[in-house]
Amino acid sequence: MAVRIRMMRLGRTNIAKYRVCAFDSRTKRDGEAVEILGSYDPHASDETKFKVDADRVVYWLSKGAKPSEKVAVLLKKAHISLPKK
């Protein structure tokens, strides 16, 4: 099973919130997640904008999970190291 770390959209029209989750790569955007790793709220203040369980993200990355482009940028800003290519 190939795992991707990507976001699941929540909220309502024009007020989106996202969950950062580990998904099977064949699952649709809002499908069933393997594990919920954190949240991202683009409308919140800087301190509470991105919350993630760093230990679980590192675990999934060590197992070969690949983050989406946006999640990779957020993880880099949160100082969570990504594996070298």
PDB file of N, CA, C and O in Angstrom:
ATOM      1  N   MET A   1       0.853  -1.171   0.000  1.00  0.00           N
ATOM      2  CA  MET A   1       0.000   0.000   0.000  1.00  0.00           C
ATOM      3  C   MET A   1       0.906   1.243   0.000  1.00  0.00           C
ATOM      4  O   MET A   1       1.710   1.434   0.912  1.00  0.00           O
ATOM      5  N   ALA A   2       0.765   2.069  -1.020  1.00  0.00           N
ATOM      6  CA  ALA A   2       1.509   3.324  -1.084  1.00  0.00           C
ATOM      7  C   ALA A   2       0.752   4.377  -0.279  1.00  0.00           C
ATOM      8  O   ALA A   2      -0.451   4.562  -0.465  1.00  0.00           O
ATOM      9  N   VAL A   3       1.455   5.058   0.606  1.00  0.00           N
ATOM     10  CA  VAL A   3       0.821   6.030   1.501  1.00  0.00           C
ATOM     11  C   VAL A   3       1.259   7.437   1.114  1.00  0.00           C
ATOM     12  O   VAL A   3       2.432   7.686   0.834  1.00  0.00           O
ATOM     13  N   ARG A   4       0.291   8.351   1.105  1.00  0.00           N
ATOM     14  CA  ARG A   4       0.558   9.768   0.862  1.00  0.00           C
ATOM     15  C   ARG A   4       0.080  10.554   2.071  1.00  0.00           C
ATOM     16  O   ARG A   4      -0.938  10.221   2.677  1.00  0.00           O
ATOM     17  N   ILE A   5       0.817  11.595   2.416  1.00  0.00           N
ATOM     18  CA  ILE A   5       0.380  12.512   3.469  1.00  0.00           C
ATOM     19  C   ILE A   5      -0.171  13.729   2.755  1.00  0.00           C
ATOM     20  O   ILE A   5       0.569  14.463   2.100  1.00  0.00           O
ATOM     21  N   ARG A   6      -1.471  13.942   2.881  1.00  0.00           N
ATOM     22  CA  ARG A   6      -2.118  15.054   2.193  1.00  0.00           C
ATOM     23  C   ARG A   6      -3.259  15.587   3.038  1.00  0.00           C
ATOM     24  O   ARG A   6      -3.491  15.110   4.149  1.00  0.00           O
ATOM     25  N   MET A   7      -3.977  16.582   2.511  1.00  0.00           N
ATOM     26  CA  MET A   7      -5.000  17.254   3.296  1.00  0.00           C
ATOM     27  C   MET A   7      -6.409  16.837   2.884  1.00  0.00           C
ATOM     28  O   MET A   7      -6.684  16.568   1.714  1.00  0.00           O
ATOM     29  N   MET A   8      -7.293  16.791   3.884  1.00  0.00           N
ATOM     30  CA  MET A   8      -8.714  16.521   3.699  1.00  0.00           C
ATOM     31  C   MET A   8      -9.459  17.824   4.000  1.00  0.00           C
ATOM     32  O   MET A   8      -9.261  18.428   5.054  1.00  0.00           O
ATOM     33  N   ARG A   9     -10.309  18.251   3.077  1.00  0.00           N
ATOM     34  CA  ARG A   9     -11.002  19.520   3.245  1.00  0.00           C
ATOM     35  C   ARG A   9     -12.201  19.367   4.166  1.00  0.00           C
ATOM     36  O   ARG A   9     -12.970  18.413   4.059  1.00  0.00           O
ATOM     37  N   LEU A  10     -12.345  20.333   5.079  1.00  0.00           N
ATOM     38  CA  LEU A  10     -13.486  20.420   5.991  1.00  0.00           C
ATOM     39  C   LEU A  10     -14.024  21.846   5.923  1.00  0.00           C
ATOM     40  O   LEU A  10     -13.531  22.661   5.143  1.00  0.00           O
ATOM     41  N   GLY A  11     -15.017  22.143   6.726  1.00  0.00           N
ATOM     42  CA  GLY A  11     -15.546  23.501   6.787  1.00  0.00           C
ATOM     43  C   GLY A  11     -16.682  23.704   5.805  1.00  0.00           C
ATOM     44  O   GLY A  11     -17.278  22.751   5.304  1.00  0.00           O
ATOM     45  N   ARG A  12     -16.966  24.974   5.544  1.00  0.00           N
ATOM     46  CA  ARG A  12     -18.053  25.279   4.631  1.00  0.00           C
ATOM     47  C   ARG A  12     -17.547  26.184   3.516  1.00  0.00           C
ATOM     48  O   ARG A  12     -16.351  26.470   3.449  1.00  0.00           O
ATOM     49  N   THR A  13     -18.422  26.630   2.658  1.00  0.00           N
ATOM     50  CA  THR A  13     -18.049  27.434   1.519  1.00  0.00           C
ATOM     51  C   THR A  13     -17.304  28.692   1.969  1.00  0.00           C
ATOM     52  O   THR A  13     -17.768  29.418   2.849  1.00  0.00           O
ATOM     53  N   ASN A  14     -16.155  28.939   1.360  1.00  0.00           N
ATOM     54  CA  ASN A  14     -15.293  30.094   1.611  1.00  0.00           C
ATOM     55  C   ASN A  14     -14.666  30.129   3.007  1.00  0.00           C
ATOM     56  O   ASN A  14     -13.967  31.090   3.331  1.00  0.00           O
ATOM     57  N   ILE A  15     -14.890  29.130   3.827  1.00  0.00           N
ATOM     58  CA  ILE A  15     -14.246  29.045   5.144  1.00  0.00           C
ATOM     59  C   ILE A  15     -13.688  27.625   5.291  1.00  0.00           C
ATOM     60  O   ILE A  15     -14.178  26.825   6.087  1.00  0.00           O
ATOM     61  N   ALA A  16     -12.674  27.344   4.519  1.00  0.00           N
ATOM     62  CA  ALA A  16     -12.116  25.993   4.492  1.00  0.00           C
ATOM     63  C   ALA A  16     -11.171  25.769   5.663  1.00  0.00           C
ATOM     64  O   ALA A  16     -10.463  26.678   6.096  1.00  0.00           O
ATOM     65  N   LYS A  17     -11.177  24.547   6.161  1.00  0.00           N
ATOM     66  CA  LYS A  17     -10.213  24.048   7.133  1.00  0.00           C
ATOM     67  C   LYS A  17      -9.775  22.696   6.606  1.00  0.00           C
ATOM     68  O   LYS A  17     -10.507  22.052   5.854  1.00  0.00           O
ATOM     69  N   TYR A  18      -8.603  22.268   6.990  1.00  0.00           N
ATOM     70  CA  TYR A  18      -8.067  21.025   6.466  1.00  0.00           C
ATOM     71  C   TYR A  18      -7.526  20.159   7.592  1.00  0.00           C
ATOM     72  O   TYR A  18      -7.048  20.664   8.608  1.00  0.00           O
ATOM     73  N   ARG A  19      -7.609  18.845   7.397  1.00  0.00           N
ATOM     74  CA  ARG A  19      -6.935  17.885   8.263  1.00  0.00           C
ATOM     75  C   ARG A  19      -5.765  17.316   7.479  1.00  0.00           C
ATOM     76  O   ARG A  19      -5.902  16.978   6.304  1.00  0.00           O
ATOM     77  N   VAL A  20      -4.633  17.213   8.122  1.00  0.00           N
ATOM     78  CA  VAL A  20      -3.469  16.569   7.521  1.00  0.00           C
ATOM     79  C   VAL A  20      -3.551  15.100   7.903  1.00  0.00           C
ATOM     80  O   VAL A  20      -3.548  14.755   9.085  1.00  0.00           O
ATOM     81  N   CYS A  21      -3.623  14.238   6.896  1.00  0.00           N
ATOM     82  CA  CYS A  21      -3.871  12.811   7.142  1.00  0.00           C
ATOM     83  C   CYS A  21      -2.943  11.949   6.296  1.00  0.00           C
ATOM     84  O   CYS A  21      -2.387  12.397   5.293  1.00  0.00           O
ATOM     85  N   ALA A  22      -2.795  10.722   6.722  1.00  0.00           N
ATOM     86  CA  ALA A  22      -2.119   9.701   5.930  1.00  0.00           C
ATOM     87  C   ALA A  22      -3.201   8.928   5.186  1.00  0.00           C
ATOM     88  O   ALA A  22      -4.120   8.386   5.801  1.00  0.00           O
ATOM     89  N   PHE A  23      -3.089   8.879   3.866  1.00  0.00           N
ATOM     90  CA  PHE A  23      -4.065   8.216   3.006  1.00  0.00           C
ATOM     91  C   PHE A  23      -3.390   7.134   2.181  1.00  0.00           C
ATOM     92  O   PHE A  23      -2.198   7.218   1.884  1.00  0.00           O
ATOM     93  N   ASP A  24      -4.159   6.119   1.812  1.00  0.00           N
ATOM     94  CA  ASP A  24      -3.749   5.231   0.737  1.00  0.00           C
ATOM     95  C   ASP A  24      -3.749   6.096  -0.521  1.00  0.00           C
ATOM     96  O   ASP A  24      -4.664   6.898  -0.704  1.00  0.00           O
ATOM     97  N   SER A  25      -2.761   5.957  -1.381  1.00  0.00           N
ATOM     98  CA  SER A  25      -2.623   6.853  -2.525  1.00  0.00           C
ATOM     99  C   SER A  25      -3.791   6.764  -3.509  1.00  0.00           C
ATOM    100  O   SER A  25      -3.976   7.673  -4.318  1.00  0.00           O
ATOM    101  N   ARG A  26      -4.574   5.700  -3.458  1.00  0.00           N
ATOM    102  CA  ARG A  26      -5.705   5.545  -4.385  1.00  0.00           C
ATOM    103  C   ARG A  26      -6.998   6.151  -3.855  1.00  0.00           C
ATOM    104  O   ARG A  26      -8.006   6.162  -4.563  1.00  0.00           O
ATOM    105  N   THR A  27      -6.988   6.652  -2.632  1.00  0.00           N
ATOM    106  CA  THR A  27      -8.183   7.202  -2.002  1.00  0.00           C
ATOM    107  C   THR A  27      -8.467   8.596  -2.529  1.00  0.00           C
ATOM    108  O   THR A  27      -7.541   9.368  -2.778  1.00  0.00           O
ATOM    109  N   LYS A  28      -9.757   8.928  -2.703  1.00  0.00           N
ATOM    110  CA  LYS A  28     -10.112  10.266  -3.148  1.00  0.00           C
ATOM    111  C   LYS A  28      -9.827  11.289  -2.055  1.00  0.00           C
ATOM    112  O   LYS A  28      -9.530  10.918  -0.919  1.00  0.00           O
ATOM    113  N   ARG A  29      -9.916  12.580  -2.392  1.00  0.00           N
ATOM    114  CA  ARG A  29      -9.480  13.660  -1.497  1.00  0.00           C
ATOM    115  C   ARG A  29     -10.132  13.589  -0.127  1.00  0.00           C
ATOM    116  O   ARG A  29      -9.434  13.685   0.883  1.00  0.00           O
ATOM    117  N   ASP A  30     -11.437  13.426  -0.061  1.00  0.00           N
ATOM    118  CA  ASP A  30     -12.137  13.417   1.218  1.00  0.00           C
ATOM    119  C   ASP A  30     -12.526  12.004   1.642  1.00  0.00           C
ATOM    120  O   ASP A  30     -13.486  11.818   2.389  1.00  0.00           O
ATOM    121  N   GLY A  31     -11.786  11.019   1.168  1.00  0.00           N
ATOM    122  CA  GLY A  31     -12.078   9.637   1.511  1.00  0.00           C
ATOM    123  C   GLY A  31     -11.595   9.279   2.905  1.00  0.00           C
ATOM    124  O   GLY A  31     -11.229  10.148   3.696  1.00  0.00           O
ATOM    125  N   GLU A  32     -11.599   7.998   3.187  1.00  0.00           N
ATOM    126  CA  GLU A  32     -11.233   7.516   4.519  1.00  0.00           C
ATOM    127  C   GLU A  32      -9.718   7.557   4.711  1.00  0.00           C
ATOM    128  O   GLU A  32      -8.962   7.044   3.886  1.00  0.00           O
ATOM    129  N   ALA A  33      -9.291   8.167   5.800  1.00  0.00           N
ATOM    130  CA  ALA A  33      -7.872   8.305   6.100  1.00  0.00           C
ATOM    131  C   ALA A  33      -7.378   7.112   6.907  1.00  0.00           C
ATOM    132  O   ALA A  33      -8.134   6.508   7.669  1.00  0.00           O
ATOM    133  N   VAL A  34      -6.111   6.781   6.733  1.00  0.00           N
ATOM    134  CA  VAL A  34      -5.488   5.748   7.544  1.00  0.00           C
ATOM    135  C   VAL A  34      -5.272   6.281   8.956  1.00  0.00           C
ATOM    136  O   VAL A  34      -5.527   5.587   9.940  1.00  0.00           O
ATOM    137  N   GLU A  35      -4.791   7.545   9.043  1.00  0.00           N
ATOM    138  CA  GLU A  35      -4.561   8.174  10.344  1.00  0.00           C
ATOM    139  C   GLU A  35      -4.599   9.686  10.188  1.00  0.00           C
ATOM    140  O   GLU A  35      -4.093  10.225   9.203  1.00  0.00           O
ATOM    141  N   ILE A  36      -5.197  10.373  11.157  1.00  0.00           N
ATOM    142  CA  ILE A  36      -5.232  11.831  11.168  1.00  0.00           C
ATOM    143  C   ILE A  36      -3.991  12.314  11.921  1.00  0.00           C
ATOM    144  O   ILE A  36      -3.753  11.919  13.062  1.00  0.00           O
ATOM    145  N   LEU A  37      -3.202  13.176  11.266  1.00  0.00           N
ATOM    146  CA  LEU A  37      -1.928  13.603  11.825  1.00  0.00           C
ATOM    147  C   LEU A  37      -1.943  15.023  12.365  1.00  0.00           C
ATOM    148  O   LEU A  37      -1.098  15.377  13.188  1.00  0.00           O
ATOM    149  N   GLY A  38      -2.886  15.843  11.919  1.00  0.00           N
ATOM    150  CA  GLY A  38      -2.908  17.224  12.379  1.00  0.00           C
ATOM    151  C   GLY A  38      -3.969  18.025  11.649  1.00  0.00           C
ATOM    152  O   GLY A  38      -4.876  17.465  11.033  1.00  0.00           O
ATOM    153  N   SER A  39      -3.845  19.357  11.727  1.00  0.00           N
ATOM    154  CA  SER A  39      -4.822  20.232  11.082  1.00  0.00           C
ATOM    155  C   SER A  39      -4.135  21.476  10.542  1.00  0.00           C
ATOM    156  O   SER A  39      -3.047  21.852  10.980  1.00  0.00           O
ATOM    157  N   TYR A  40      -4.803  22.106   9.576  1.00  0.00           N
ATOM    158  CA  TYR A  40      -4.322  23.345   8.965  1.00  0.00           C
ATOM    159  C   TYR A  40      -5.521  24.250   8.761  1.00  0.00           C
ATOM    160  O   TYR A  40      -6.490  23.876   8.101  1.00  0.00           O
ATOM    161  N   ASP A  41      -5.449  25.464   9.343  1.00  0.00           N
ATOM    162  CA  ASP A  41      -6.520  26.447   9.212  1.00  0.00           C
ATOM    163  C   ASP A  41      -5.913  27.712   8.605  1.00  0.00           C
ATOM    164  O   ASP A  41      -5.259  28.474   9.317  1.00  0.00           O
ATOM    165  N   PRO A  42      -6.110  27.953   7.315  1.00  0.00           N
ATOM    166  CA  PRO A  42      -5.483  29.109   6.673  1.00  0.00           C
ATOM    167  C   PRO A  42      -6.006  30.451   7.169  1.00  0.00           C
ATOM    168  O   PRO A  42      -5.381  31.478   6.907  1.00  0.00           O
ATOM    169  N   HIS A  43      -7.134  30.474   7.877  1.00  0.00           N
ATOM    170  CA  HIS A  43      -7.721  31.727   8.352  1.00  0.00           C
ATOM    171  C   HIS A  43      -7.320  32.059   9.789  1.00  0.00           C
ATOM    172  O   HIS A  43      -7.666  33.132  10.283  1.00  0.00           O
ATOM    173  N   ALA A  44      -6.614  31.184  10.457  1.00  0.00           N
ATOM    174  CA  ALA A  44      -6.250  31.389  11.863  1.00  0.00           C
ATOM    175  C   ALA A  44      -4.995  32.256  11.972  1.00  0.00           C
ATOM    176  O   ALA A  44      -4.340  32.544  10.970  1.00  0.00           O
ATOM    177  N   SER A  45      -4.667  32.669  13.204  1.00  0.00           N
ATOM    178  CA  SER A  45      -3.439  33.422  13.434  1.00  0.00           C
ATOM    179  C   SER A  45      -2.235  32.502  13.220  1.00  0.00           C
ATOM    180  O   SER A  45      -2.388  31.284  13.136  1.00  0.00           O
ATOM    181  N   ASP A  46      -1.062  33.077  13.133  1.00  0.00           N
ATOM    182  CA  ASP A  46       0.136  32.310  12.791  1.00  0.00           C
ATOM    183  C   ASP A  46       0.464  31.199  13.780  1.00  0.00           C
ATOM    184  O   ASP A  46       0.950  30.143  13.375  1.00  0.00           O
ATOM    185  N   GLU A  47       0.207  31.414  15.070  1.00  0.00           N
ATOM    186  CA  GLU A  47       0.566  30.408  16.062  1.00  0.00           C
ATOM    187  C   GLU A  47      -0.292  29.146  15.942  1.00  0.00           C
ATOM    188  O   GLU A  47       0.193  28.042  16.192  1.00  0.00           O
ATOM    189  N   THR A  48      -1.546  29.302  15.565  1.00  0.00           N
ATOM    190  CA  THR A  48      -2.458  28.156  15.528  1.00  0.00           C
ATOM    191  C   THR A  48      -2.811  27.721  14.109  1.00  0.00           C
ATOM    192  O   THR A  48      -3.724  26.917  13.920  1.00  0.00           O
ATOM    193  N   LYS A  49      -2.115  28.229  13.131  1.00  0.00           N
ATOM    194  CA  LYS A  49      -2.444  27.932  11.740  1.00  0.00           C
ATOM    195  C   LYS A  49      -2.211  26.461  11.387  1.00  0.00           C
ATOM    196  O   LYS A  49      -3.045  25.837  10.732  1.00  0.00           O
ATOM    197  N   PHE A  50      -1.082  25.912  11.821  1.00  0.00           N
ATOM    198  CA  PHE A  50      -0.701  24.549  11.446  1.00  0.00           C
ATOM    199  C   PHE A  50      -0.313  23.780  12.699  1.00  0.00           C
ATOM    200  O   PHE A  50       0.669  24.115  13.361  1.00  0.00           O
ATOM    201  N   LYS A  51      -1.090  22.742  13.024  1.00  0.00           N
ATOM    202  CA  LYS A  51      -0.805  21.872  14.166  1.00  0.00           C
ATOM    203  C   LYS A  51      -0.622  20.465  13.629  1.00  0.00           C
ATOM    204  O   LYS A  51      -1.433  19.992  12.832  1.00  0.00           O
ATOM    205  N   VAL A  52       0.427  19.800  14.055  1.00  0.00           N
ATOM    206  CA  VAL A  52       0.681  18.456  13.568  1.00  0.00           C
ATOM    207  C   VAL A  52       1.420  17.662  14.646  1.00  0.00           C
ATOM    208  O   VAL A  52       2.191  18.220  15.426  1.00  0.00           O
ATOM    209  N   ASP A  53       1.173  16.362  14.675  1.00  0.00           N
ATOM    210  CA  ASP A  53       1.883  15.449  15.567  1.00  0.00           C
ATOM    211  C   ASP A  53       3.179  15.039  14.862  1.00  0.00           C
ATOM    212  O   ASP A  53       3.184  14.134  14.027  1.00  0.00           O
ATOM    213  N   ALA A  54       4.265  15.709  15.207  1.00  0.00           N
ATOM    214  CA  ALA A  54       5.537  15.536  14.502  1.00  0.00           C
ATOM    215  C   ALA A  54       6.051  14.095  14.581  1.00  0.00           C
ATOM    216  O   ALA A  54       6.614  13.588  13.611  1.00  0.00           O
ATOM    217  N   ASP A  55       5.864  13.445  15.710  1.00  0.00           N
ATOM    218  CA  ASP A  55       6.348  12.065  15.850  1.00  0.00           C
ATOM    219  C   ASP A  55       5.671  11.127  14.862  1.00  0.00           C
ATOM    220  O   ASP A  55       6.326  10.278  14.257  1.00  0.00           O
ATOM    221  N   ARG A  56       4.364  11.279  14.697  1.00  0.00           N
ATOM    222  CA  ARG A  56       3.634  10.410  13.767  1.00  0.00           C
ATOM    223  C   ARG A  56       3.975  10.733  12.307  1.00  0.00           C
ATOM    224  O   ARG A  56       4.021   9.833  11.468  1.00  0.00           O
ATOM    225  N   VAL A  57       4.211  12.004  12.007  1.00  0.00           N
ATOM    226  CA  VAL A  57       4.608  12.373  10.639  1.00  0.00           C
ATOM    227  C   VAL A  57       5.964  11.756  10.319  1.00  0.00           C
ATOM    228  O   VAL A  57       6.150  11.195   9.239  1.00  0.00           O
ATOM    229  N   VAL A  58       6.897  11.855  11.233  1.00  0.00           N
ATOM    230  CA  VAL A  58       8.223  11.260  11.022  1.00  0.00           C
ATOM    231  C   VAL A  58       8.107   9.749  10.880  1.00  0.00           C
ATOM    232  O   VAL A  58       8.816   9.147  10.073  1.00  0.00           O
ATOM    233  N   TYR A  59       7.219   9.130  11.658  1.00  0.00           N
ATOM    234  CA  TYR A  59       6.990   7.689  11.535  1.00  0.00           C
ATOM    235  C   TYR A  59       6.527   7.331  10.120  1.00  0.00           C
ATOM    236  O   TYR A  59       7.083   6.429   9.493  1.00  0.00           O
ATOM    237  N   TRP A  60       5.512   8.038   9.618  1.00  0.00           N
ATOM    238  CA  TRP A  60       4.996   7.733   8.288  1.00  0.00           C
ATOM    239  C   TRP A  60       6.028   8.024   7.202  1.00  0.00           C
ATOM    240  O   TRP A  60       6.122   7.280   6.226  1.00  0.00           O
ATOM    241  N   LEU A  61       6.798   9.089   7.359  1.00  0.00           N
ATOM    242  CA  LEU A  61       7.846   9.387   6.381  1.00  0.00           C
ATOM    243  C   LEU A  61       8.912   8.299   6.385  1.00  0.00           C
ATOM    244  O   LEU A  61       9.448   7.958   5.331  1.00  0.00           O
ATOM    245  N   SER A  62       9.227   7.749   7.559  1.00  0.00           N
ATOM    246  CA  SER A  62      10.214   6.675   7.637  1.00  0.00           C
ATOM    247  C   SER A  62       9.699   5.386   7.000  1.00  0.00           C
ATOM    248  O   SER A  62      10.487   4.554   6.549  1.00  0.00           O
ATOM    249  N   LYS A  63       8.375   5.222   6.962  1.00  0.00           N
ATOM    250  CA  LYS A  63       7.778   4.041   6.333  1.00  0.00           C
ATOM    251  C   LYS A  63       7.615   4.208   4.823  1.00  0.00           C
ATOM    252  O   LYS A  63       7.135   3.297   4.148  1.00  0.00           O
ATOM    253  N   GLY A  64       8.013   5.375   4.286  1.00  0.00           N
ATOM    254  CA  GLY A  64       7.974   5.572   2.842  1.00  0.00           C
ATOM    255  C   GLY A  64       6.823   6.424   2.344  1.00  0.00           C
ATOM    256  O   GLY A  64       6.616   6.522   1.134  1.00  0.00           O
ATOM    257  N   ALA A  65       6.067   7.043   3.240  1.00  0.00           N
ATOM    258  CA  ALA A  65       4.967   7.914   2.813  1.00  0.00           C
ATOM    259  C   ALA A  65       5.527   9.155   2.152  1.00  0.00           C
ATOM    260  O   ALA A  65       6.573   9.663   2.554  1.00  0.00           O
ATOM    261  N   LYS A  66       4.832   9.642   1.136  1.00  0.00           N
ATOM    262  CA  LYS A  66       5.267  10.838   0.422  1.00  0.00           C
ATOM    263  C   LYS A  66       4.268  11.954   0.672  1.00  0.00           C
ATOM    264  O   LYS A  66       3.069  11.756   0.474  1.00  0.00           O
ATOM    265  N   PRO A  67       4.732  13.127   1.105  1.00  0.00           N
ATOM    266  CA  PRO A  67       3.816  14.243   1.329  1.00  0.00           C
ATOM    267  C   PRO A  67       3.435  14.911   0.020  1.00  0.00           C
ATOM    268  O   PRO A  67       4.209  14.898  -0.937  1.00  0.00           O
ATOM    269  N   SER A  68       2.240  15.495  -0.024  1.00  0.00           N
ATOM    270  CA  SER A  68       1.844  16.295  -1.179  1.00  0.00           C
ATOM    271  C   SER A  68       2.688  17.561  -1.183  1.00  0.00           C
ATOM    272  O   SER A  68       3.401  17.835  -0.218  1.00  0.00           O
ATOM    273  N   GLU A  69       2.614  18.338  -2.267  1.00  0.00           N
ATOM    274  CA  GLU A  69       3.444  19.537  -2.376  1.00  0.00           C
ATOM    275  C   GLU A  69       3.134  20.532  -1.259  1.00  0.00           C
ATOM    276  O   GLU A  69       4.054  21.050  -0.627  1.00  0.00           O
ATOM    277  N   LYS A  70       1.868  20.804  -1.008  1.00  0.00           N
ATOM    278  CA  LYS A  70       1.478  21.767   0.023  1.00  0.00           C
ATOM    279  C   LYS A  70       1.867  21.281   1.410  1.00  0.00           C
ATOM    280  O   LYS A  70       2.349  22.067   2.225  1.00  0.00           O
ATOM    281  N   VAL A  71       1.666  20.011   1.688  1.00  0.00           N
ATOM    282  CA  VAL A  71       2.025  19.466   2.994  1.00  0.00           C
ATOM    283  C   VAL A  71       3.542  19.520   3.178  1.00  0.00           C
ATOM    284  O   VAL A  71       4.012  19.790   4.284  1.00  0.00           O
ATOM    285  N   ALA A  72       4.311  19.271   2.129  1.00  0.00           N
ATOM    286  CA  ALA A  72       5.764  19.355   2.230  1.00  0.00           C
ATOM    287  C   ALA A  72       6.208  20.768   2.601  1.00  0.00           C
ATOM    288  O   ALA A  72       7.126  20.938   3.404  1.00  0.00           O
ATOM    289  N   VAL A  73       5.563  21.781   2.025  1.00  0.00           N
ATOM    290  CA  VAL A  73       5.885  23.173   2.362  1.00  0.00           C
ATOM    291  C   VAL A  73       5.543  23.454   3.821  1.00  0.00           C
ATOM    292  O   VAL A  73       6.334  24.084   4.523  1.00  0.00           O
ATOM    293  N   LEU A  74       4.387  23.003   4.288  1.00  0.00           N
ATOM    294  CA  LEU A  74       3.985  23.230   5.674  1.00  0.00           C
ATOM    295  C   LEU A  74       4.911  22.509   6.650  1.00  0.00           C
ATOM    296  O   LEU A  74       5.249  23.059   7.698  1.00  0.00           O
ATOM    297  N   LEU A  75       5.321  21.297   6.321  1.00  0.00           N
ATOM    298  CA  LEU A  75       6.236  20.557   7.192  1.00  0.00           C
ATOM    299  C   LEU A  75       7.588  21.238   7.264  1.00  0.00           C
ATOM    300  O   LEU A  75       8.218  21.268   8.321  1.00  0.00           O
ATOM    301  N   LYS A  76       8.038  21.786   6.140  1.00  0.00           N
ATOM    302  CA  LYS A  76       9.311  22.498   6.127  1.00  0.00           C
ATOM    303  C   LYS A  76       9.241  23.738   7.016  1.00  0.00           C
ATOM    304  O   LYS A  76      10.194  24.038   7.734  1.00  0.00           O
ATOM    305  N   LYS A  77       8.113  24.467   6.974  1.00  0.00           N
ATOM    306  CA  LYS A  77       7.939  25.643   7.823  1.00  0.00           C
ATOM    307  C   LYS A  77       7.860  25.270   9.297  1.00  0.00           C
ATOM    308  O   LYS A  77       8.241  26.062  10.159  1.00  0.00           O
ATOM    309  N   ALA A  78       7.367  24.068   9.592  1.00  0.00           N
ATOM    310  CA  ALA A  78       7.268  23.578  10.971  1.00  0.00           C
ATOM    311  C   ALA A  78       8.569  22.920  11.429  1.00  0.00           C
ATOM    312  O   ALA A  78       8.632  22.378  12.533  1.00  0.00           O
ATOM    313  N   HIS A  79       9.613  22.963  10.586  1.00  0.00           N
ATOM    314  CA  HIS A  79      10.936  22.414  10.897  1.00  0.00           C
ATOM    315  C   HIS A  79      10.914  20.911  11.120  1.00  0.00           C
ATOM    316  O   HIS A  79      11.616  20.387  11.985  1.00  0.00           O
ATOM    317  N   ILE A  80      10.097  20.224  10.329  1.00  0.00           N
ATOM    318  CA  ILE A  80      10.070  18.763  10.338  1.00  0.00           C
ATOM    319  C   ILE A  80      10.829  18.317   9.102  1.00  0.00           C
ATOM    320  O   ILE A  80      10.430  18.626   7.980  1.00  0.00           O
ATOM    321  N   SER A  81      11.916  17.593   9.302  1.00  0.00           N
ATOM    322  CA  SER A  81      12.789  17.244   8.184  1.00  0.00           C
ATOM    323  C   SER A  81      12.168  16.173   7.309  1.00  0.00           C
ATOM    324  O   SER A  81      11.620  15.185   7.798  1.00  0.00           O
ATOM    325  N   LEU A  82      12.263  16.386   6.019  1.00  0.00           N
ATOM    326  CA  LEU A  82      11.784  15.427   5.038  1.00  0.00           C
ATOM    327  C   LEU A  82      12.937  14.538   4.625  1.00  0.00           C
ATOM    328  O   LEU A  82      14.085  14.980   4.651  1.00  0.00           O
ATOM    329  N   PRO A  83      12.666  13.291   4.244  1.00  0.00           N
ATOM    330  CA  PRO A  83      13.768  12.412   3.814  1.00  0.00           C
ATOM    331  C   PRO A  83      14.377  12.907   2.507  1.00  0.00           C
ATOM    332  O   PRO A  83      13.691  13.508   1.681  1.00  0.00           O
ATOM    333  N   LYS A  84      15.655  12.654   2.330  1.00  0.00           N
ATOM    334  CA  LYS A  84      16.367  13.058   1.114  1.00  0.00           C
ATOM    335  C   LYS A  84      15.918  12.184  -0.031  1.00  0.00           C
ATOM    336  O   LYS A  84      15.598  11.011   0.159  1.00  0.00           O
ATOM    337  N   LYS A  85      15.893  12.760  -1.232  1.00  0.00           N
ATOM    338  CA  LYS A  85      15.490  11.998  -2.428  1.00  0.00           C
ATOM    339  C   LYS A  85      16.643  11.227  -2.984  1.00  0.00           C
ATOM    340  O   LYS A  85      16.493  10.529  -3.987  1.00  0.00           O
TER     341      LYS A  85
END
